[in-house]
Amino acid sequence: MGGRDWELVGAPNARDLGGMVGLDGRRVRAGRLVRTPALGRLTDEDLPVLGKIAPACVVDLRDDSEIAAAPPNRLPGEPRVVRLPVYDPAHPVFTAVSEVLLGHDLRAETALALQGSPAAMAEIYRWFVTGEAARAGFGGAARLAADAGNLPLLFHCSAGKDRTGWLSVVLLTALGVDEAAIRADYLRTNAQTESLKEVVLAAMRARQPDLAEAAIRPLMEVREEYLDAAYAEVRRVHGSFDAYLRDGLGLTRAHLAALRDNLLD
């Protein structure tokens, strides 16, 4: 599969994290960690492409409401599927963003516009660091990745950009990948989803002609300021990313050693 040189028509934000340089110059093994959006729109041609990676475990970060609103995932083979919902129904910003992106309540964009959509997204990224469900989900996923029996491991949320993006940050940081390389991978989402984003926005405008597109667009993008908010929250609460991995996510030295042994060449 050659590291990162493949694509899925029905999951345009999918990519292999293999090839990135980690601890002691060792590279992340190709075909071991794969990040994607939800896989309900994979084409028949996509399935054999993903089948070459043959994920042993699929981590789904979505909530019940998101799963119910989407077509069922199409998966090659019979991988173990583990649901670790990173979602808080009591978090007003999280639920407002979800309602808009799922198309359930486009009026919610009015409230987001008042707060400022970029500020709302930054708030969600801070919650990724401190929220109970977020810490349980991201920590649980990292522990699964530390078990060789779960590799190759594929992980996804709905769009594969925010929760999936932060889990990528967690895993790659644990593997010793440089922050600049992690940021570059995080920002690749915008280029890989540009055409899809325009299609979704057009569909939203058709349903609600007076849609405040300026409030919606930041919800559909990844931005450095969102990532900066999460990194700043890590430093504020834990002092360092290593302490966040240990105290926030419950990763022991044994977990980190296993991650590196199993995922770095």
Legacy VTK file of the C-alpha trace (Angstrom):
# vtk DataFile Version 3.0
C-alpha trace
ASCII
DATASET POLYDATA
POINTS 265 float
0.000 0.000 0.000
3.029 2.267 0.165
2.366 4.425 3.210
0.162 7.370 2.223
-0.299 6.945 -1.528
-3.874 5.721 -1.697
-7.334 7.236 -1.584
-10.939 6.202 -1.090
-13.545 7.844 -3.333
-16.258 7.491 -0.701
-14.020 8.690 2.130
-11.940 11.564 0.737
-10.319 12.410 4.061
-8.890 8.915 4.590
-5.156 8.459 4.950
-2.475 6.159 6.276
-0.265 7.721 8.948
2.651 5.519 7.887
5.936 7.081 6.875
5.983 9.912 9.410
9.271 10.167 11.327
8.950 9.357 15.010
11.161 8.615 17.998
14.893 8.180 17.254
14.287 8.676 13.535
12.132 5.557 13.290
9.219 5.856 10.871
5.587 5.022 11.593
4.909 1.704 9.894
2.785 1.862 6.779
-0.649 0.309 6.930
-0.783 0.167 10.739
-2.690 3.348 11.623
-5.401 4.617 9.287
-7.595 7.667 9.893
-10.832 8.082 7.966
-14.265 9.693 8.053
-17.282 7.428 8.536
-17.257 4.654 5.944
-20.914 4.377 4.961
-20.313 5.935 1.546
-17.470 3.747 0.376
-17.898 2.609 -3.218
-17.601 -0.988 -4.372
-14.215 -0.006 -5.796
-13.088 1.368 -2.422
-13.596 -1.895 -0.544
-10.696 -3.845 -2.085
-8.428 -0.813 -1.596
-9.210 -0.753 2.119
-9.149 -4.552 2.109
-5.440 -4.493 1.267
-4.835 -2.837 4.619
-7.252 -5.334 6.249
-7.950 -3.476 9.505
-8.098 -5.801 12.483
-9.875 -3.202 14.646
-12.085 -0.226 13.814
-12.580 2.486 16.436
-15.773 4.504 15.959
-15.771 7.805 17.875
-19.374 8.706 16.974
-22.415 8.972 19.226
-25.619 6.959 18.652
-27.338 9.965 17.047
-24.551 10.359 14.497
-24.560 6.677 13.631
-28.335 6.676 13.206
-28.149 9.639 10.799
-25.532 8.036 8.543
-25.491 4.999 6.263
-23.969 1.910 7.896
-20.210 1.578 7.617
-18.960 -0.637 4.797
-15.970 -2.617 5.990
-13.836 -5.291 4.331
-13.585 -8.556 6.209
-14.807 -8.810 9.785
-12.741 -6.430 11.876
-13.383 -5.935 15.554
-15.481 -2.771 15.911
-15.076 -0.791 19.134
-17.320 2.171 19.847
-15.751 4.892 21.961
-18.139 7.859 21.618
-16.405 11.190 22.094
-19.557 13.218 22.493
-21.266 15.176 25.234
-25.040 15.687 24.807
-24.960 18.181 27.687
-22.330 20.401 26.039
-24.301 23.177 24.294
-21.608 24.070 21.778
-20.843 20.468 20.895
-24.492 19.667 20.316
-25.109 22.863 18.302
-22.205 22.081 15.980
-23.384 18.486 15.626
-26.937 19.525 14.805
-25.744 21.832 12.043
-23.271 19.384 10.510
-25.783 16.541 10.603
-28.380 18.784 8.959
-30.816 18.267 11.821
-31.231 21.901 12.832
-29.714 24.510 10.555
-31.175 27.202 12.796
-28.520 26.323 15.350
-26.054 28.222 13.172
-27.615 31.451 14.459
-26.456 30.718 17.994
-23.029 29.737 16.716
-22.785 32.960 14.735
-23.409 34.956 17.922
-20.557 33.199 19.721
-18.375 33.032 16.629
-17.906 29.654 14.972
-14.109 29.625 15.290
-14.466 30.333 19.006
-17.014 27.521 19.275
-14.623 25.104 17.579
-11.779 26.166 19.874
-14.046 25.467 22.850
-14.686 21.956 21.544
-10.961 21.343 21.125
-10.361 22.390 24.723
-13.081 19.945 25.723
-11.196 17.222 23.840
-8.489 17.608 26.487
-10.611 17.897 29.626
-14.004 16.309 28.900
-14.653 13.003 30.623
-16.006 11.288 27.504
-13.136 12.700 25.449
-10.457 11.462 27.830
-12.108 8.042 28.032
-12.456 7.763 24.267
-9.029 8.999 23.262
-7.315 7.086 26.048
-9.215 3.911 25.215
-8.325 4.210 21.538
-4.632 4.716 22.320
-4.616 1.617 24.539
-6.217 -0.377 21.721
-3.459 0.805 19.382
-0.875 -0.406 21.892
-2.140 -3.992 21.485
-0.606 -5.664 18.440
-3.731 -7.787 18.081
-5.686 -4.656 17.095
-3.344 -3.695 14.258
-3.904 -2.501 11.627
-6.167 -0.077 13.474
-8.587 2.219 11.656
-10.235 5.073 13.545
-12.901 7.538 12.528
-15.649 9.916 13.626
-18.179 11.435 11.198
-16.150 13.785 9.011
-12.789 12.441 10.123
-11.440 15.894 10.924
-11.793 16.969 14.573
-12.076 13.967 16.910
-10.170 11.845 14.413
-7.688 14.690 14.001
-7.052 14.989 17.740
-6.681 11.222 18.149
-4.086 11.371 15.366
-2.285 14.079 17.350
-2.356 11.895 20.460
-1.025 8.801 18.711
1.625 10.570 16.664
2.865 12.552 19.660
3.114 9.341 21.672
5.203 7.935 18.818
7.562 10.902 18.935
6.518 12.563 15.674
7.533 16.217 15.425
4.767 18.761 16.097
5.319 20.482 12.748
4.733 17.214 10.892
1.643 16.529 13.012
0.255 19.972 12.176
0.885 19.436 8.489
-1.041 16.167 8.534
-3.869 17.766 10.518
-4.194 20.592 7.978
-4.229 18.190 5.002
-7.901 17.674 5.782
-8.829 21.023 4.205
-7.341 20.218 0.812
-8.667 16.668 0.810
-12.243 17.696 1.588
-12.554 20.953 -0.388
-14.827 19.620 -3.135
-17.000 17.689 -0.681
-17.357 20.755 1.523
-18.709 22.809 -1.376
-21.251 20.095 -2.212
-22.468 20.004 1.395
-22.715 23.789 1.601
-24.725 23.885 -1.632
-27.138 21.304 -0.220
-27.495 23.339 2.972
-28.213 26.533 0.984
-30.879 24.707 -0.998
-32.632 23.751 2.240
-32.202 27.143 3.884
-31.519 29.964 1.384
-30.733 32.506 4.112
-28.105 30.236 5.650
-25.345 32.203 7.376
-22.580 30.519 5.438
-19.907 32.510 7.257
-20.989 30.744 10.436
-21.062 27.293 8.833
-17.785 27.268 6.933
-15.491 27.340 10.011
-17.289 24.252 11.336
-16.354 22.332 8.203
-12.670 23.226 8.272
-9.675 22.464 10.411
-7.644 25.465 11.506
-4.392 25.928 13.347
-6.215 28.013 15.942
-8.349 24.996 16.863
-5.283 22.843 17.351
-3.582 25.661 19.263
-6.543 25.764 21.666
-6.125 22.068 22.463
-2.359 22.326 22.878
-2.805 25.339 25.168
-5.335 23.407 27.255
-2.881 20.522 27.555
-0.247 22.919 28.898
-2.715 24.682 31.208
-4.084 21.530 32.797
-1.146 19.132 32.628
1.951 21.209 31.975
3.200 18.972 29.169
1.919 16.537 26.565
3.711 13.667 28.300
1.798 14.438 31.494
-1.452 14.618 29.501
-0.804 11.189 28.016
-0.108 9.823 31.482
-2.573 11.631 33.734
-5.260 12.723 31.285
-5.465 9.601 29.155
-4.109 6.973 31.535
-1.302 5.761 29.303
1.409 3.986 31.248
5.058 3.572 30.301
4.142 0.062 29.198
1.446 1.403 26.862
3.852 3.928 25.330
6.563 1.308 24.913
4.106 -1.052 23.224
2.886 1.695 20.894
6.431 2.404 19.806
7.413 -1.238 19.493
4.357 -2.079 17.398
4.107 1.039 15.270
7.636 2.260 14.577
10.088 0.600 12.206
LINES 1 266
265 0 1 2 3 4 5 6 7 8 9 10 11 12 13 14 15 16 17 18 19 20 21 22 23 24 25 26 27 28 29 30 31 32 33 34 35 36 37 38 39 40 41 42 43 44 45 46 47 48 49 50 51 52 53 54 55 56 57 58 59 60 61 62 63 64 65 66 67 68 69 70 71 72 73 74 75 76 77 78 79 80 81 82 83 84 85 86 87 88 89 90 91 92 93 94 95 96 97 98 99 100 101 102 103 104 105 106 107 108 109 110 111 112 113 114 115 116 117 118 119 120 121 122 123 124 125 126 127 128 129 130 131 132 133 134 135 136 137 138 139 140 141 142 143 144 145 146 147 148 149 150 151 152 153 154 155 156 157 158 159 160 161 162 163 164 165 166 167 168 169 170 171 172 173 174 175 176 177 178 179 180 181 182 183 184 185 186 187 188 189 190 191 192 193 194 195 196 197 198 199 200 201 202 203 204 205 206 207 208 209 210 211 212 213 214 215 216 217 218 219 220 221 222 223 224 225 226 227 228 229 230 231 232 233 234 235 236 237 238 239 240 241 242 243 244 245 246 247 248 249 250 251 252 253 254 255 256 257 258 259 260 261 262 263 264
